[in-house]
């Protein structure tokens, strides 16, 4: 700007150069550039060796859909007689790819959904529990952005149907459309690009009055809402080094973590709507259809009634345990997997929909499959019986302590006679001695098998005598004292007997 200002002031190239401190040639270049309106800034193109091969490069980029590598293109050009450098080839391929993508960019239009219309669901890889990989079922209600995450053990049809039923009941209604991928549980095959629906899914959709749609194969962008929810769920629930989450000890812990995650994401304001999804769901429920009172149970297997006193069900000559809280209730039993991985899955349909309550390996006749937690707290068996007082005397004796309880158990096992009389004697001794000492003596007698008459009093006397002796001064040997008996008593040998005198010391 100083150069042009000097030229406007003097009108001379040389004078302007002297004022600006530069060559008059520099002043001339800037003056001509201003006069041309910036047209001189355009770099003049030069012919290159690859120019005659550009049509072939464009053909390769078109055939490969913009994925051909520059090094591969350079090798092919060298065969055709190209003598240029690989660097020039890379630049040319990059320019051709840029032009190819310019007209093929997918433009995403924001999806404005209506309340109660769309629900999307997808799956994510869950954590490994007890050596078995789990599945995260993630559903996303489009308008309210409400998320539901349910832990599954597999992606079989009964598991997916149970998860969808639970999702509808959590939402408080059924939407008009459900969008998902082309899993085998949904789409059997494609004919001329048209998806053929699974017959079981058709029955499920009719039961809940919902229309199921599937995305175009290999096009996850068509359900970006649930894809994002799956990514967020995996980042929070699957133990990794980024979230420092510890490993899950059981499947129940994963289920609790999923419920905690849903509570967290649904109660905080969404970044798009600026409102919590739970608040928006209250408005959207008015547009949802009612959930059928009876869940769709055709795919859950065959029905079995749990007996009223034993939480076991019979299925194909094998017995399997279920939680004891299901006594007298119906359950559904099915088989999943093959070979060594074959399992028997038991499902219960309650107020919250179908829930998997047990999963066992195949049982053989006479060898039932049991889970100890299914039977709840059990009464003490014959090997673990404990004394329980039935009379006032028994209660008074047992209140002495654990020693008294142990004495009664051991004495009864040894067939001791007159046990009640000896218990009465022990209570009488407890009034004469410290009850704590009597309880200790009873325990000592039980350990050493002393159940005869007067054994208890003998133990107490011995123990009490030891305590008295321990209070007397002890004589200990040392460096300047010995406990060996001296010879002073021999000095009286042969001496006349001692006679009494009036000395007070002799009296």
Helices and strands as residue ranges (DSSP letters): H 2-10, H 13-20, H 24-35, G 39-41, G 51-53, H 54-63, H 70-79, H 86-102, E 118-129, E 132-141, E 146-152, H 157-171, E 177-180, E 187-191, E 194-197, H 199-208, E 211-214, G 220-223, H 224-237, H 251-267, H 277-284, G 285-287, G 298-300, E 302-305, E 312-315, E 318-321, G 324-326, E 330-336, G 339-341, E 343-350, E 353-361, G 372-375, H 392-398, H 402-413, H 419-432, H 435-448, H 455-471, G 488-492, G 504-506
